[in-house]
Amino acid sequence: MGLFGNKLMNLITTDKDGRDVAAISLAYKKWQNFKKREKQASEAERKEAEEALQFLKMNNEDPT
């Protein structure tokens, strides 16, 4: 991708505090999808959703 492309991607995917916006957005989506179908979720989906929630909390985001 080259140096300019990498720097551009860093600007696009991080906010002013340096948090990874793409990862936060993905974690939100995983958590929301889990909450929509919580009763039918498998154990793996539950674990993944819990990890996403912990990641969000570490980044001072709380979807609950």
Order of alpha helices (4+ residues) and beta strands (2+ residues): alpha-alpha-alpha
